[in-house]
Amino acid sequence: MAKEMIHLLPDELNQYIEDHLPERPDVFHDMEKLAAEKKFPIIGPQVGQYLKLLALSINARRVFELGSGFGYSALWFALGMPDEGQIVLTDEREDNLEQAEKFMSRLWQNGKADFLAGNALDHFSAAKGAWDIVFNDIDKEQYPDTIELAYEKLRPGGFFVTDNVLWGGTVVSDHSHPSTRGVLEFNKRLRDHPGFENAILPVRDGLAVARKVTDDWKPW
């Protein structure tokens, strides 16, 4: 679905926020240049810095990505993880993962990275063990199918993070396309899921951050 990115803040405020982010390694600037040249959607540095902080906040050691492109989000997670951590990247296109492997090698030299081509949900279903963070950025029609699987695979207190949950503003303006309906259904199911406490952050195209609650956790 072709869509234009909405701007929740004026351009000058977005630039002000980016100007006050910590400096990032050069590899990110190279990836951002490539994304601009190819018109390839990436999460951008504002969301990236937040992903790094999420990983740091729970000492994340195992991250599984549903949809990785050429590795931009994975590298942000890597900044917040110890050297012995593990990141699994998935993408339908092998050429994206080949680029991701080259970029990852510049920053994630001591950690473990796995690059799996094909259907992300199939790979995730087969993954063993519990995960600290699951990042979701696959086709939007598939979004509703990710919730129960993420809940099953996450450790208690782990984060389920989903990009594009405002989907260019179409969630409030135009429900005609299947991708928008997929995002709408996802947002509703995640809000109502008893095993997650979540919020939608109005950054970039909308970021849903959900924490898997423990049995003894109460919201009030």
QUIGISUL-V438024 format. One line per field, one symbol per residue. psi: psi as a letter, one per 30 degrees, with the letter a starting at -180 (. if undefined). A space follows every 50 residues. Layout:
psi = ???
This chain:
psi = kklkkljflleeeeeeeefgllkllfeeeeeeeeeeefhkklflfeeeee eeeeeefghkfjkkkjjfbggeeeeeeefglleglkkkkklfkeeeeeee eeeeffeifflkkkjjkakeeeeeefkllkkekkkjhakfffefffeeee eefklkflkjkklhffhgfffgejgfkeeeeeeeeeeeeeefkffkkllk kikcgkjkjkkkllegkkf.
